[in-house]
Amino acid sequence: DGYFDQIVRQCRFSSKDLQGIEFIDSYVFNQAEYIRFNSTVGKYVGYTELGVKNAEAWNKGPELAVELGELERFCKHNA
């Protein structure tokens, strides 16, 4: 019983060089993904009504700049 909220961060590697890295940050509530940042797309995308509203706001705010830096800080640093 209760609610389940999680953030899943992934680095996906499609080649051996650092240019082939993709950073994905997924936000999940009760096993349903409601918003995702993908470094290949370069912005947040919402999948539910709340996710769409958050994506619109986060793409205009400081959250987007933070996510854009995560590819370098989180993925490439650990590669």
ChimeraX attribute file (.defattr): number of C-alpha atoms within 10 A of each C-alpha:
attribute: neighborCount
match mode: 1-to-1
recipient: residues
	/A:1	3
	/A:2	4
	/A:3	7
	/A:4	10
	/A:5	11
	/A:6	13
	/A:7	13
	/A:8	11
	/A:9	16
	/A:10	15
	/A:11	18
	/A:12	12
	/A:13	15
	/A:14	11
	/A:15	9
	/A:16	9
	/A:17	10
	/A:18	14
	/A:19	10
	/A:20	11
	/A:21	20
	/A:22	18
	/A:23	25
	/A:24	22
	/A:25	18
	/A:26	18
	/A:27	19
	/A:28	17
	/A:29	13
	/A:30	11
	/A:31	11
	/A:32	13
	/A:33	18
	/A:34	20
	/A:35	23
	/A:36	21
	/A:37	23
	/A:38	18
	/A:39	19
	/A:40	13
	/A:41	11
	/A:42	14
	/A:43	19
	/A:44	25
	/A:45	21
	/A:46	18
	/A:47	15
	/A:48	13
	/A:49	11
	/A:50	11
	/A:51	19
	/A:52	16
	/A:53	14
	/A:54	17
	/A:55	23
	/A:56	14
	/A:57	14
	/A:58	17
	/A:59	17
	/A:60	12
	/A:61	11
	/A:62	10
	/A:63	14
	/A:64	17
	/A:65	14
	/A:66	10
	/A:67	22
	/A:68	17
	/A:69	13
	/A:70	18
	/A:71	20
	/A:72	15
	/A:73	11
	/A:74	15
	/A:75	20
	/A:76	16
	/A:77	10
	/A:78	8
	/A:79	12
